[in-house]
């Protein structure tokens, strides 16, 4: 486990995006740990993990649900 995940307790239970097709394309995984949501690229694994607080996660979900262009512009 990478140092960005050290101290979080047991290994996170990663959930792969339903848009991932298993063919090696861009895949995103998320895991909930305490009050945070962790997000990583499956090709990079634990090398780079984003730690999002609940408000940031909710903002991200709303933005992706609206369509990116609607959310940022």
N, CA, C, O and CB atoms as a CASP TS submission, in Angstrom:
PFRMAT TS
TARGET T0000
AUTHOR 0000-0000-0000
METHOD Language model
MODEL 1
PARENT N/A
ATOM      1  N   UNK     1       0.852  -1.174   0.000  1.00  0.00           N
ATOM      2  CA  UNK     1       0.000   0.000   0.000  1.00  0.00           C
ATOM      3  C   UNK     1       0.891   1.228   0.000  1.00  0.00           C
ATOM      4  O   UNK     1       1.857   1.288   0.760  1.00  0.00           O
ATOM      5  CB  UNK     1      -0.966   0.003   1.220  1.00  0.00           C
ATOM      6  N   UNK     2       0.592   2.182  -0.818  1.00  0.00           N
ATOM      7  CA  UNK     2       1.334   3.419  -0.994  1.00  0.00           C
ATOM      8  C   UNK     2       1.206   4.310   0.234  1.00  0.00           C
ATOM      9  O   UNK     2       0.264   4.168   1.013  1.00  0.00           O
ATOM     10  CB  UNK     2       0.847   4.159  -2.236  1.00  0.00           C
ATOM     11  N   UNK     3       2.154   5.229   0.410  1.00  0.00           N
ATOM     12  CA  UNK     3       2.143   6.091   1.594  1.00  0.00           C
ATOM     13  C   UNK     3       0.915   6.989   1.662  1.00  0.00           C
ATOM     14  O   UNK     3       0.522   7.400   2.754  1.00  0.00           O
ATOM     15  CB  UNK     3       3.386   6.943   1.618  1.00  0.00           C
ATOM     16  N   UNK     4       0.289   7.307   0.513  1.00  0.00           N
ATOM     17  CA  UNK     4      -0.921   8.133   0.549  1.00  0.00           C
ATOM     18  C   UNK     4      -2.100   7.374   1.162  1.00  0.00           C
ATOM     19  O   UNK     4      -3.110   7.977   1.525  1.00  0.00           O
ATOM     20  CB  UNK     4      -1.281   8.604  -0.864  1.00  0.00           C
ATOM     21  N   UNK     5      -1.967   6.051   1.275  1.00  0.00           N
ATOM     22  CA  UNK     5      -3.024   5.238   1.868  1.00  0.00           C
ATOM     23  C   UNK     5      -2.639   4.714   3.247  1.00  0.00           C
ATOM     24  O   UNK     5      -3.445   4.074   3.922  1.00  0.00           O
ATOM     25  CB  UNK     5      -3.360   4.077   0.956  1.00  0.00           C
ATOM     26  N   UNK     6      -1.413   4.989   3.656  1.00  0.00           N
ATOM     27  CA  UNK     6      -0.936   4.521   4.965  1.00  0.00           C
ATOM     28  C   UNK     6      -1.767   5.153   6.074  1.00  0.00           C
ATOM     29  O   UNK     6      -2.134   6.325   5.993  1.00  0.00           O
ATOM     30  CB  UNK     6       0.567   4.856   5.160  1.00  0.00           C
ATOM     31  N   UNK     7      -2.054   4.394   7.080  1.00  0.00           N
ATOM     32  CA  UNK     7      -2.807   4.898   8.219  1.00  0.00           C
ATOM     33  C   UNK     7      -4.316   4.884   8.037  1.00  0.00           C
ATOM     34  O   UNK     7      -5.050   5.307   8.930  1.00  0.00           O
ATOM     35  CB  UNK     7      -2.374   6.272   8.514  1.00  0.00           C
ATOM     36  N   UNK     8      -4.789   4.403   6.889  1.00  0.00           N
ATOM     37  CA  UNK     8      -6.233   4.368   6.649  1.00  0.00           C
ATOM     38  C   UNK     8      -6.873   3.084   7.158  1.00  0.00           C
ATOM     39  O   UNK     8      -8.090   2.916   7.071  1.00  0.00           O
ATOM     40  CB  UNK     8      -6.517   4.524   5.169  1.00  0.00           C
ATOM     41  N   UNK     9      -6.063   2.186   7.685  1.00  0.00           N
ATOM     42  CA  UNK     9      -6.601   0.921   8.173  1.00  0.00           C
ATOM     43  C   UNK     9      -6.520  -0.131   7.099  1.00  0.00           C
ATOM     44  O   UNK     9      -5.571  -0.137   6.315  1.00  0.00           O
ATOM     45  CB  UNK     9      -8.041   1.085   8.641  1.00  0.00           C
ATOM     46  N   UNK    10      -7.500  -1.034   7.040  1.00  0.00           N
ATOM     47  CA  UNK    10      -7.483  -2.107   6.043  1.00  0.00           C
ATOM     48  C   UNK    10      -7.472  -1.527   4.624  1.00  0.00           C
ATOM     49  O   UNK    10      -7.876  -0.386   4.401  1.00  0.00           O
ATOM     50  CB  UNK    10      -8.703  -3.037   6.230  1.00  0.00           C
ATOM     51  N   UNK    11      -7.008  -2.326   3.688  1.00  0.00           N
ATOM     52  CA  UNK    11      -6.981  -1.894   2.287  1.00  0.00           C
ATOM     53  C   UNK    11      -8.390  -1.481   1.843  1.00  0.00           C
ATOM     54  O   UNK    11      -9.363  -2.169   2.150  1.00  0.00           O
ATOM     55  CB  UNK    11      -6.430  -3.029   1.371  1.00  0.00           C
ATOM     56  N   UNK    12      -8.499  -0.365   1.123  1.00  0.00           N
ATOM     57  CA  UNK    12      -9.814   0.081   0.653  1.00  0.00           C
ATOM     58  C   UNK    12     -10.474  -0.936  -0.277  1.00  0.00           C
ATOM     59  O   UNK    12      -9.790  -1.645  -1.015  1.00  0.00           O
ATOM     60  CB  UNK    12      -9.685   1.416  -0.063  1.00  0.00           C
ATOM     61  N   UNK    13     -11.785  -1.003  -0.237  1.00  0.00           N
ATOM     62  CA  UNK    13     -12.564  -1.862  -1.140  1.00  0.00           C
ATOM     63  C   UNK    13     -12.905  -1.031  -2.371  1.00  0.00           C
ATOM     64  O   UNK    13     -13.877  -0.276  -2.366  1.00  0.00           O
ATOM     65  CB  UNK    13     -13.874  -2.419  -0.439  1.00  0.00           C
ATOM     66  N   UNK    14     -12.110  -1.173  -3.418  1.00  0.00           N
ATOM     67  CA  UNK    14     -12.270  -0.374  -4.630  1.00  0.00           C
ATOM     68  C   UNK    14     -13.458  -0.853  -5.458  1.00  0.00           C
ATOM     69  O   UNK    14     -13.699  -2.053  -5.591  1.00  0.00           O
ATOM     70  CB  UNK    14     -10.994  -0.424  -5.469  1.00  0.00           C
ATOM     71  N   UNK    15     -14.190   0.101  -6.008  1.00  0.00           N
ATOM     72  CA  UNK    15     -15.337  -0.185  -6.882  1.00  0.00           C
ATOM     73  C   UNK    15     -15.013   0.418  -8.241  1.00  0.00           C
ATOM     74  O   UNK    15     -14.739   1.614  -8.344  1.00  0.00           O
ATOM     75  CB  UNK    15     -16.697   0.398  -6.294  1.00  0.00           C
ATOM     76  N   UNK    16     -15.045  -0.397  -9.269  1.00  0.00           N
ATOM     77  CA  UNK    16     -14.726   0.069 -10.624  1.00  0.00           C
ATOM     78  C   UNK    16     -15.952   0.695 -11.276  1.00  0.00           C
ATOM     79  O   UNK    16     -17.076   0.229 -11.090  1.00  0.00           O
ATOM     80  CB  UNK    16     -14.199  -1.093 -11.490  1.00  0.00           C
ATOM     81  N   UNK    17     -15.724   1.741 -12.030  1.00  0.00           N
ATOM     82  CA  UNK    17     -16.798   2.419 -12.752  1.00  0.00           C
ATOM     83  C   UNK    17     -17.547   1.437 -13.647  1.00  0.00           C
ATOM     84  O   UNK    17     -16.937   0.554 -14.251  1.00  0.00           O
ATOM     85  CB  UNK    17     -16.236   3.581 -13.588  1.00  0.00           C
ATOM     86  N   UNK    18     -18.854   1.588 -13.733  1.00  0.00           N
ATOM     87  CA  UNK    18     -19.648   0.730 -14.608  1.00  0.00           C
ATOM     88  C   UNK    18     -19.382   1.037 -16.075  1.00  0.00           C
ATOM     89  O   UNK    18     -19.764   0.254 -16.944  1.00  0.00           O
ATOM     90  CB  UNK    18     -21.135   0.890 -14.302  1.00  0.00           C
ATOM     91  N   UNK    19     -18.734   2.162 -16.370  1.00  0.00           N
ATOM     92  CA  UNK    19     -18.393   2.502 -17.747  1.00  0.00           C
ATOM     93  C   UNK    19     -17.107   1.823 -18.197  1.00  0.00           C
ATOM     94  O   UNK    19     -16.758   1.892 -19.376  1.00  0.00           O
ATOM     95  CB  UNK    19     -18.261   4.004 -17.896  1.00  0.00           C
ATOM     96  N   UNK    20     -16.400   1.175 -17.289  1.00  0.00           N
ATOM     97  CA  UNK    20     -15.175   0.462 -17.637  1.00  0.00           C
ATOM     98  C   UNK    20     -15.539  -0.829 -18.349  1.00  0.00           C
ATOM     99  O   UNK    20     -16.409  -1.573 -17.895  1.00  0.00           O
ATOM    100  CB  UNK    20     -14.317   0.173 -16.377  1.00  0.00           C
ATOM    101  N   UNK    21     -14.875  -1.092 -19.463  1.00  0.00           N
ATOM    102  CA  UNK    21     -15.240  -2.277 -20.235  1.00  0.00           C
ATOM    103  C   UNK    21     -14.256  -3.428 -20.092  1.00  0.00           C
ATOM    104  O   UNK    21     -14.476  -4.491 -20.671  1.00  0.00           O
ATOM    105  CB  UNK    21     -15.364  -1.914 -21.676  1.00  0.00           C
ATOM    106  N   UNK    22     -13.179  -3.247 -19.340  1.00  0.00           N
ATOM    107  CA  UNK    22     -12.207  -4.312 -19.153  1.00  0.00           C
ATOM    108  C   UNK    22     -11.265  -4.500 -20.321  1.00  0.00           C
ATOM    109  O   UNK    22     -10.462  -5.433 -20.311  1.00  0.00           O
ATOM    110  CB  UNK    22     -12.910  -5.579 -18.893  1.00  0.00           C
ATOM    111  N   UNK    23     -11.337  -3.637 -21.336  1.00  0.00           N
ATOM    112  CA  UNK    23     -10.494  -3.766 -22.520  1.00  0.00           C
ATOM    113  C   UNK    23      -9.222  -2.938 -22.425  1.00  0.00           C
ATOM    114  O   UNK    23      -8.509  -2.787 -23.417  1.00  0.00           O
ATOM    115  CB  UNK    23     -11.268  -3.362 -23.746  1.00  0.00           C
ATOM    116  N   UNK    24      -8.925  -2.396 -21.234  1.00  0.00           N
ATOM    117  CA  UNK    24      -7.698  -1.645 -21.059  1.00  0.00           C
ATOM    118  C   UNK    24      -7.844  -0.154 -21.295  1.00  0.00           C
ATOM    119  O   UNK    24      -6.842   0.560 -21.338  1.00  0.00           O
ATOM    120  CB  UNK    24      -6.667  -2.180 -21.961  1.00  0.00           C
ATOM    121  N   UNK    25      -9.043   0.324 -21.448  1.00  0.00           N
ATOM    122  CA  UNK    25      -9.267   1.754 -21.628  1.00  0.00           C
ATOM    123  C   UNK    25      -9.165   2.497 -20.316  1.00  0.00           C
ATOM    124  O   UNK    25      -8.686   1.951 -19.322  1.00  0.00           O
ATOM    125  CB  UNK    25     -10.621   2.003 -22.259  1.00  0.00           C
ATOM    126  N   UNK    26      -9.608   3.727 -20.308  1.00  0.00           N
ATOM    127  CA  UNK    26      -9.578   4.526 -19.088  1.00  0.00           C
ATOM    128  C   UNK    26     -10.608   3.997 -18.106  1.00  0.00           C
ATOM    129  O   UNK    26     -11.799   3.937 -18.411  1.00  0.00           O
ATOM    130  CB  UNK    26      -9.838   6.014 -19.397  1.00  0.00           C
ATOM    131  N   UNK    27     -10.148   3.620 -16.938  1.00  0.00           N
ATOM    132  CA  UNK    27     -11.016   3.084 -15.903  1.00  0.00           C
ATOM    133  C   UNK    27     -10.757   3.837 -14.603  1.00  0.00           C
ATOM    134  O   UNK    27      -9.613   4.133 -14.259  1.00  0.00           O
ATOM    135  CB  UNK    27     -10.789   1.557 -15.716  1.00  0.00           C
ATOM    136  N   UNK    28     -11.804   4.134 -13.910  1.00  0.00           N
ATOM    137  CA  UNK    28     -11.708   4.833 -12.633  1.00  0.00           C
ATOM    138  C   UNK    28     -12.284   3.930 -11.554  1.00  0.00           C
ATOM    139  O   UNK    28     -13.288   3.248 -11.759  1.00  0.00           O
ATOM    140  CB  UNK    28     -12.454   6.208 -12.675  1.00  0.00           C
ATOM    141  N   UNK    29     -11.621   3.941 -10.393  1.00  0.00           N
ATOM    142  CA  UNK    29     -12.108   3.191  -9.237  1.00  0.00           C
ATOM    143  C   UNK    29     -12.271   4.152  -8.072  1.00  0.00           C
ATOM    144  O   UNK    29     -11.515   5.114  -7.936  1.00  0.00           O
ATOM    145  CB  UNK    29     -11.140   2.024  -8.867  1.00  0.00           C
ATOM    146  N   UNK    30     -13.259   3.886  -7.236  1.00  0.00           N
ATOM    147  CA  UNK    30     -13.527   4.698  -6.055  1.00  0.00           C
ATOM    148  C   UNK    30     -13.639   3.785  -4.842  1.00  0.00           C
ATOM    149  O   UNK    30     -14.006   2.616  -4.953  1.00  0.00           O
ATOM    150  CB  UNK    30     -14.822   5.541  -6.237  1.00  0.00           C
ATOM    151  N   UNK    31     -13.317   4.343  -3.689  1.00  0.00           N
ATOM    152  CA  UNK    31     -13.467   3.603  -2.430  1.00  0.00           C
ATOM    153  C   UNK    31     -13.809   4.606  -1.342  1.00  0.00           C
ATOM    154  O   UNK    31     -13.274   5.715  -1.325  1.00  0.00           O
ATOM    155  CB  UNK    31     -12.163   2.796  -2.068  1.00  0.00           C
ATOM    156  N   UNK    32     -14.686   4.227  -0.446  1.00  0.00           N
ATOM    157  CA  UNK    32     -15.031   5.082   0.688  1.00  0.00           C
ATOM    158  C   UNK    32     -14.215   4.636   1.897  1.00  0.00           C
ATOM    159  O   UNK    32     -14.187   3.457   2.251  1.00  0.00           O
ATOM    160  CB  UNK    32     -16.565   5.026   0.995  1.00  0.00           C
ATOM    161  N   UNK    33     -13.556   5.605   2.516  1.00  0.00           N
ATOM    162  CA  UNK    33     -12.756   5.349   3.713  1.00  0.00           C
ATOM    163  C   UNK    33     -13.082   6.454   4.705  1.00  0.00           C
ATOM    164  O   UNK    33     -12.663   7.599   4.532  1.00  0.00           O
ATOM    165  CB  UNK    33     -11.207   5.297   3.389  1.00  0.00           C
ATOM    166  N   UNK    34     -13.828   6.108   5.741  1.00  0.00           N
ATOM    167  CA  UNK    34     -14.227   7.114   6.719  1.00  0.00           C
ATOM    168  C   UNK    34     -15.068   8.193   6.069  1.00  0.00           C
ATOM    169  O   UNK    34     -16.081   7.901   5.433  1.00  0.00           O
ATOM    170  CB  UNK    34     -13.004   7.731   7.384  1.00  0.00           C
ATOM    171  N   UNK    35     -14.648   9.452   6.226  1.00  0.00           N
ATOM    172  CA  UNK    35     -15.375  10.587   5.649  1.00  0.00           C
ATOM    173  C   UNK    35     -14.861  10.984   4.272  1.00  0.00           C
ATOM    174  O   UNK    35     -15.281  11.999   3.717  1.00  0.00           O
ATOM    175  CB  UNK    35     -15.289  11.773   6.575  1.00  0.00           C
ATOM    176  N   UNK    36     -13.963  10.193   3.726  1.00  0.00           N
ATOM    177  CA  UNK    36     -13.378  10.518   2.431  1.00  0.00           C
ATOM    178  C   UNK    36     -13.800   9.513   1.366  1.00  0.00           C
ATOM    179  O   UNK    36     -14.185   8.381   1.660  1.00  0.00           O
ATOM    180  CB  UNK    36     -11.858  10.564   2.532  1.00  0.00           C
ATOM    181  N   UNK    37     -13.714   9.970   0.118  1.00  0.00           N
ATOM    182  CA  UNK    37     -13.847   9.074  -1.019  1.00  0.00           C
ATOM    183  C   UNK    37     -12.506   9.126  -1.745  1.00  0.00           C
ATOM    184  O   UNK    37     -11.998  10.203  -2.056  1.00  0.00           O
ATOM    185  CB  UNK    37     -15.061   9.481  -1.968  1.00  0.00           C
ATOM    186  N   UNK    38     -11.946   7.965  -2.007  1.00  0.00           N
ATOM    187  CA  UNK    38     -10.687   7.863  -2.722  1.00  0.00           C
ATOM    188  C   UNK    38     -10.994   7.569  -4.182  1.00  0.00           C
ATOM    189  O   UNK    38     -11.905   6.800  -4.487  1.00  0.00           O
ATOM    190  CB  UNK    38      -9.771   6.765  -2.104  1.00  0.00           C
ATOM    191  N   UNK    39     -10.234   8.180  -5.083  1.00  0.00           N
ATOM    192  CA  UNK    39     -10.426   7.987  -6.517  1.00  0.00           C
ATOM    193  C   UNK    39      -9.066   7.699  -7.125  1.00  0.00           C
ATOM    194  O   UNK    39      -8.086   8.373  -6.809  1.00  0.00           O
ATOM    195  CB  UNK    39     -11.098   9.238  -7.188  1.00  0.00           C
ATOM    196  N   UNK    40      -9.001   6.697  -8.000  1.00  0.00           N
ATOM    197  CA  UNK    40      -7.741   6.388  -8.667  1.00  0.00           C
ATOM    198  C   UNK    40      -7.996   5.884 -10.082  1.00  0.00           C
ATOM    199  O   UNK    40      -9.091   5.428 -10.410  1.00  0.00           O
ATOM    200  CB  UNK    40      -6.946   5.347  -7.866  1.00  0.00           C
ATOM    201  N   UNK    41      -6.979   5.976 -10.895  1.00  0.00           N
ATOM    202  CA  UNK    41      -6.963   5.427 -12.245  1.00  0.00           C
ATOM    203  C   UNK    41      -6.471   3.994 -12.125  1.00  0.00           C
ATOM    204  O   UNK    41      -5.434   3.756 -11.506  1.00  0.00           O
ATOM    205  CB  UNK    41      -6.053   6.278 -13.220  1.00  0.00           C
ATOM    206  N   UNK    42      -7.174   3.052 -12.688  1.00  0.00           N
ATOM    207  CA  UNK    42      -6.793   1.643 -12.537  1.00  0.00           C
ATOM    208  C   UNK    42      -5.427   1.342 -13.148  1.00  0.00           C
ATOM    209  O   UNK    42      -4.741   0.426 -12.695  1.00  0.00           O
ATOM    210  CB  UNK    42      -7.842   0.750 -13.175  1.00  0.00           C
ATOM    211  N   UNK    43      -5.022   2.098 -14.170  1.00  0.00           N
ATOM    212  CA  UNK    43      -3.722   1.848 -14.786  1.00  0.00           C
ATOM    213  C   UNK    43      -2.578   2.295 -13.881  1.00  0.00           C
ATOM    214  O   UNK    43      -1.464   1.787 -14.006  1.00  0.00           O
ATOM    215  CB  UNK    43      -3.632   2.560 -16.132  1.00  0.00           C
ATOM    216  N   UNK    44      -2.829   3.229 -12.979  1.00  0.00           N
ATOM    217  CA  UNK    44      -1.788   3.757 -12.100  1.00  0.00           C
ATOM    218  C   UNK    44      -1.856   3.094 -10.728  1.00  0.00           C
ATOM    219  O   UNK    44      -0.844   3.003 -10.033  1.00  0.00           O
ATOM    220  CB  UNK    44      -1.923   5.282 -11.961  1.00  0.00           C
ATOM    221  N   UNK    45      -3.028   2.634 -10.339  1.00  0.00           N
ATOM    222  CA  UNK    45      -3.201   1.968  -9.047  1.00  0.00           C
ATOM    223  C   UNK    45      -2.974   2.917  -7.879  1.00  0.00           C
ATOM    224  O   UNK    45      -3.397   4.073  -7.914  1.00  0.00           O
ATOM    225  CB  UNK    45      -2.253   0.787  -8.938  1.00  0.00           C
ATOM    226  N   UNK    46      -2.305   2.422  -6.849  1.00  0.00           N
ATOM    227  CA  UNK    46      -2.105   3.211  -5.631  1.00  0.00           C
ATOM    228  C   UNK    46      -1.026   4.279  -5.754  1.00  0.00           C
ATOM    229  O   UNK    46      -0.772   5.006  -4.793  1.00  0.00           O
ATOM    230  CB  UNK    46      -1.761   2.302  -4.502  1.00  0.00           C
ATOM    231  N   UNK    47      -0.384   4.390  -6.918  1.00  0.00           N
ATOM    232  CA  UNK    47       0.666   5.396  -7.087  1.00  0.00           C
ATOM    233  C   UNK    47       0.121   6.815  -6.978  1.00  0.00           C
ATOM    234  O   UNK    47       0.815   7.710  -6.495  1.00  0.00           O
ATOM    235  CB  UNK    47       1.355   5.212  -8.430  1.00  0.00           C
ATOM    236  N   UNK    48      -1.110   7.028  -7.421  1.00  0.00           N
ATOM    237  CA  UNK    48      -1.713   8.352  -7.376  1.00  0.00           C
ATOM    238  C   UNK    48      -3.184   8.201  -6.993  1.00  0.00           C
ATOM    239  O   UNK    48      -3.995   7.717  -7.783  1.00  0.00           O
ATOM    240  CB  UNK    48      -1.559   9.090  -8.746  1.00  0.00           C
ATOM    241  N   UNK    49      -3.513   8.614  -5.795  1.00  0.00           N
ATOM    242  CA  UNK    49      -4.880   8.479  -5.287  1.00  0.00           C
ATOM    243  C   UNK    49      -5.360   9.848  -4.831  1.00  0.00           C
ATOM    244  O   UNK    49      -4.694  10.510  -4.035  1.00  0.00           O
ATOM    245  CB  UNK    49      -4.955   7.441  -4.116  1.00  0.00           C
ATOM    246  N   UNK    50      -6.506  10.268  -5.330  1.00  0.00           N
ATOM    247  CA  UNK    50      -7.106  11.531  -4.894  1.00  0.00           C
ATOM    248  C   UNK    50      -7.975  11.252  -3.674  1.00  0.00           C
ATOM    249  O   UNK    50      -8.774  10.315  -3.673  1.00  0.00           O
ATOM    250  CB  UNK    50      -7.945  12.194  -6.043  1.00  0.00           C
ATOM    251  N   UNK    51      -7.815  12.061  -2.647  1.00  0.00           N
ATOM    252  CA  UNK    51      -8.616  11.965  -1.421  1.00  0.00           C
ATOM    253  C   UNK    51      -9.610  13.124  -1.462  1.00  0.00           C
ATOM    254  O   UNK    51      -9.206  14.285  -1.421  1.00  0.00           O
ATOM    255  CB  UNK    51      -7.709  12.013  -0.107  1.00  0.00           C
ATOM    256  N   UNK    52     -10.884  12.824  -1.541  1.00  0.00           N
ATOM    257  CA  UNK    52     -11.915  13.862  -1.629  1.00  0.00           C
ATOM    258  C   UNK    52     -12.783  13.859  -0.382  1.00  0.00           C
ATOM    259  O   UNK    52     -13.218  12.808   0.087  1.00  0.00           O
ATOM    260  CB  UNK    52     -12.785  13.660  -2.879  1.00  0.00           C
ATOM    261  N   UNK    53     -13.026  15.037   0.141  1.00  0.00           N
ATOM    262  CA  UNK    53     -13.983  15.185   1.228  1.00  0.00           C
ATOM    263  C   UNK    53     -15.394  15.028   0.687  1.00  0.00           C
ATOM    264  O   UNK    53     -15.594  15.002  -0.527  1.00  0.00           O
ATOM    265  CB  UNK    53     -13.816  16.548   1.928  1.00  0.00           C
ATOM    266  N   UNK    54     -16.365  14.923   1.568  1.00  0.00           N
ATOM    267  CA  UNK    54     -17.742  14.654   1.134  1.00  0.00           C
ATOM    268  C   UNK    54     -18.295  15.756   0.237  1.00  0.00           C
ATOM    269  O   UNK    54     -18.990  15.452  -0.733  1.00  0.00           O
ATOM    270  CB  UNK    54     -18.645  14.486   2.345  1.00  0.00           C
ATOM    271  N   UNK    55     -18.015  17.015   0.523  1.00  0.00           N
ATOM    272  CA  UNK    55     -18.535  18.107  -0.317  1.00  0.00           C
ATOM    273  C   UNK    55     -17.914  18.079  -1.710  1.00  0.00           C
ATOM    274  O   UNK    55     -18.609  18.282  -2.706  1.00  0.00           O
ATOM    275  CB  UNK    55     -18.265  19.469   0.347  1.00  0.00           C
ATOM    276  N   UNK    56     -16.616  17.830  -1.783  1.00  0.00           N
ATOM    277  CA  UNK    56     -15.951  17.739  -3.091  1.00  0.00           C
ATOM    278  C   UNK    56     -16.510  16.571  -3.898  1.00  0.00           C
ATOM    279  O   UNK    56     -16.734  16.695  -5.102  1.00  0.00           O
ATOM    280  CB  UNK    56     -14.425  17.580  -2.916  1.00  0.00           C
ATOM    281  N   UNK    57     -16.733  15.442  -3.237  1.00  0.00           N
ATOM    282  CA  UNK    57     -17.291  14.267  -3.918  1.00  0.00           C
ATOM    283  C   UNK    57     -18.696  14.561  -4.445  1.00  0.00           C
ATOM    284  O   UNK    57     -19.015  14.222  -5.584  1.00  0.00           O
ATOM    285  CB  UNK    57     -17.325  13.054  -2.962  1.00  0.00           C
ATOM    286  N   UNK    58     -19.524  15.182  -3.630  1.00  0.00           N
ATOM    287  CA  UNK    58     -20.885  15.516  -4.078  1.00  0.00           C
ATOM    288  C   UNK    58     -20.852  16.483  -5.252  1.00  0.00           C
ATOM    289  O   UNK    58     -21.643  16.346  -6.185  1.00  0.00           O
ATOM    290  CB  UNK    58     -21.699  16.122  -2.925  1.00  0.00           C
ATOM    291  N   UNK    59     -19.956  17.451  -5.222  1.00  0.00           N
ATOM    292  CA  UNK    59     -19.817  18.384  -6.347  1.00  0.00           C
ATOM    293  C   UNK    59     -19.400  17.653  -7.614  1.00  0.00           C
ATOM    294  O   UNK    59     -19.915  17.938  -8.696  1.00  0.00           O
ATOM    295  CB  UNK    59     -18.796  19.479  -6.015  1.00  0.00           C
ATOM    296  N   UNK    60     -18.474  16.716  -7.486  1.00  0.00           N
ATOM    297  CA  UNK    60     -18.025  15.922  -8.626  1.00  0.00           C
ATOM    298  C   UNK    60     -19.181  15.109  -9.208  1.00  0.00           C
ATOM    299  O   UNK    60     -19.375  15.084 -10.424  1.00  0.00           O
ATOM    300  CB  UNK    60     -16.874  14.990  -8.211  1.00  0.00           C
ATOM    301  N   UNK    61     -19.941  14.450  -8.348  1.00  0.00           N
ATOM    302  CA  UNK    61     -21.073  13.629  -8.810  1.00  0.00           C
ATOM    303  C   UNK    61     -22.113  14.499  -9.515  1.00  0.00           C
ATOM    304  O   UNK    61     -22.632  14.126 -10.567  1.00  0.00           O
ATOM    305  CB  UNK    61     -21.726  12.877  -7.620  1.00  0.00           C
ATOM    306  N   UNK    62     -22.411  15.646  -8.938  1.00  0.00           N
ATOM    307  CA  UNK    62     -23.375  16.549  -9.583  1.00  0.00           C
ATOM    308  C   UNK    62     -22.876  17.001 -10.949  1.00  0.00           C
ATOM    309  O   UNK    62     -23.642  17.031 -11.912  1.00  0.00           O
ATOM    310  CB  UNK    62     -23.644  17.774  -8.693  1.00  0.00           C
ATOM    311  N   UNK    63     -21.595  17.353 -11.037  1.00  0.00           N
ATOM    312  CA  UNK    63     -21.023  17.824 -12.297  1.00  0.00           C
ATOM    313  C   UNK    63     -21.075  16.741 -13.368  1.00  0.00           C
ATOM    314  O   UNK    63     -21.434  17.024 -14.511  1.00  0.00           O
ATOM    315  CB  UNK    63     -19.582  18.281 -12.087  1.00  0.00           C
ATOM    316  N   UNK    64     -20.726  15.513 -13.020  1.00  0.00           N
ATOM    317  CA  UNK    64     -20.737  14.445 -14.011  1.00  0.00           C
ATOM    318  C   UNK    64     -22.161  14.053 -14.384  1.00  0.00           C
ATOM    319  O   UNK    64     -22.405  13.626 -15.512  1.00  0.00           O
ATOM    320  CB  UNK    64     -19.977  13.230 -13.490  1.00  0.00           C
ATOM    321  N   UNK    65     -23.097  14.189 -13.463  1.00  0.00           N
ATOM    322  CA  UNK    65     -24.491  13.875 -13.759  1.00  0.00           C
ATOM    323  C   UNK    65     -25.138  14.887 -14.688  1.00  0.00           C
ATOM    324  O   UNK    65     -26.047  14.552 -15.447  1.00  0.00           O
ATOM    325  CB  UNK    65     -25.277  13.793 -12.484  1.00  0.00           C
ATOM    326  N   UNK    66     -24.663  16.132 -14.626  1.00  0.00           N
ATOM    327  CA  UNK    66     -25.208  17.191 -15.479  1.00  0.00           C
ATOM    328  C   UNK    66     -24.573  17.199 -16.857  1.00  0.00           C
ATOM    329  O   UNK    66     -25.131  17.764 -17.797  1.00  0.00           O
ATOM    330  CB  UNK    66     -25.016  18.542 -14.824  1.00  0.00           C
ATOM    331  N   UNK    67     -23.446  16.596 -16.980  1.00  0.00           N
ATOM    332  CA  UNK    67     -22.647  16.729 -18.196  1.00  0.00           C
ATOM    333  C   UNK    67     -21.617  17.804 -17.918  1.00  0.00           C
ATOM    334  O   UNK    67     -21.955  18.884 -17.434  1.00  0.00           O
ATOM    335  CB  UNK    67     -23.532  17.082 -19.458  1.00  0.00           C
ATOM    336  N   UNK    68     -20.396  17.519 -18.213  1.00  0.00           N
ATOM    337  CA  UNK    68     -19.299  18.398 -17.804  1.00  0.00           C
ATOM    338  C   UNK    68     -19.485  19.832 -18.289  1.00  0.00           C
ATOM    339  O   UNK    68     -19.255  20.759 -17.513  1.00  0.00           O
ATOM    340  CB  UNK    68     -17.983  17.856 -18.320  1.00  0.00           C
ATOM    341  N   UNK    69     -19.889  20.053 -19.531  1.00  0.00           N
ATOM    342  CA  UNK    69     -19.990  21.423 -20.075  1.00  0.00           C
ATOM    343  C   UNK    69     -21.055  22.220 -19.327  1.00  0.00           C
ATOM    344  O   UNK    69     -20.889  23.424 -19.132  1.00  0.00           O
ATOM    345  CB  UNK    69     -20.323  21.387 -21.591  1.00  0.00           C
ATOM    346  N   UNK    70     -22.141  21.578 -18.906  1.00  0.00           N
ATOM    347  CA  UNK    70     -23.193  22.279 -18.155  1.00  0.00           C
ATOM    348  C   UNK    70     -22.705  22.671 -16.768  1.00  0.00           C
ATOM    349  O   UNK    70     -23.093  23.719 -16.250  1.00  0.00           O
ATOM    350  CB  UNK    70     -24.449  21.402 -18.040  1.00  0.00           C
ATOM    351  N   UNK    71     -21.866  21.850 -16.165  1.00  0.00           N
ATOM    352  CA  UNK    71     -21.428  22.080 -14.801  1.00  0.00           C
ATOM    353  C   UNK    71     -20.363  23.163 -14.682  1.00  0.00           C
ATOM    354  O   UNK    71     -20.293  23.852 -13.664  1.00  0.00           O
ATOM    355  CB  UNK    71     -20.911  20.810 -14.223  1.00  0.00           C
ATOM    356  N   UNK    72     -19.537  23.318 -15.707  1.00  0.00           N
ATOM    357  CA  UNK    72     -18.429  24.274 -15.607  1.00  0.00           C
ATOM    358  C   UNK    72     -18.690  25.561 -16.397  1.00  0.00           C
ATOM    359  O   UNK    72     -17.916  26.512 -16.283  1.00  0.00           O
ATOM    360  CB  UNK    72     -17.143  23.626 -16.099  1.00  0.00           C
ATOM    361  N   UNK    73     -19.721  25.611 -17.164  1.00  0.00           N
ATOM    362  CA  UNK    73     -19.877  26.813 -17.969  1.00  0.00           C
ATOM    363  C   UNK    73     -21.258  27.306 -17.936  1.00  0.00           C
ATOM    364  O   UNK    73     -21.567  28.319 -18.564  1.00  0.00           O
ATOM    365  CB  UNK    73     -19.474  26.579 -19.366  1.00  0.00           C
TER
END
